[in-house]
Amino acid sequence: MTNRTPLIAGNWKMFKTCPEAIETAAQLVKLLAGAREDIDVMIAPSFTALAPVSDVIKGSCVSLGAQNIFWEAQGAFTGEISPAMLVSAGCKYVIIGHSERRQYFNETDETVNKRIQAAVNNNLIPVMCVGESEKERESKNTFSVLDKQVKKGLEEFSPDDLERLVIAYEPVWAIGTGKTATSDQAQEAHQFLRSVFEKSFGNTLAKSIRILYGGSVKPNNIAELMAMPDVDGALVGGASLDPETFSNIVQFKR
Ligand code: PGA
């Protein structure tokens, strides 16, 4: 048995204006009122909607996350957002190194590392995304890609620093494509990731770290994924935008 509380997280990406985000969050809070308490729930709206959504979800079972963070405390960095800004907007979590950031915005393992450091220093829970592309999977490089992303992304960290870290395994070929990894493929990757943590940071962290699966998670595949021993939750994109769909994912039937 582990003490890994499952986490179901919604990544709203660049969707929803402030009024739309407020409305969605309010509906979600209603739908999840009285939901079971053995699951952590997080939503990550756009930066502009963080503070208003934080007000809406106050006192509910839903926590707030951001989709990115900059590593400097403050300064002349036009367009960036600081850790303190996220904390003051009510964030508990921050998604780091999403494949869309890596693919379109030159995010590297080195910048992921700096962002995780900033999150840890500011008491935010980092949700670090890793995952292979279709080409990397086809050329049988999935494990080496995951190994490198974890080792470089977490270079110089101690197990204590990473106590609250969450990993999201998101195979790039499964994101927004409707192609979900099978539960066996997810389990295989998650088990491998746990073994990387065991080698790099020891057994205690490897056993306690939460590893989420992400990539076309829907109400009809969540139960099968969650039944896998090393799947501790999900990072949901498209299916998190509709409150009813997302609440069905959170309240999946075991
Ligand atoms: P998806 O996105 O659920 O739309 O595939 C997942 C993600 O990018 O986090």
Boltz pocket constraint, residues with backbone or C-beta under 6 A from the ligand:
constraints:
  - pocket:
      binder: B
      contacts: [[A, 11], [A, 170], [A, 174], [A, 175], [A, 176], [A, 177], [A, 178], [A, 214], [A, 215], [A, 216], [A, 217], [A, 235], [A, 236], [A, 237], [A, 238], [A, 239]]
      max_distance: 6.0
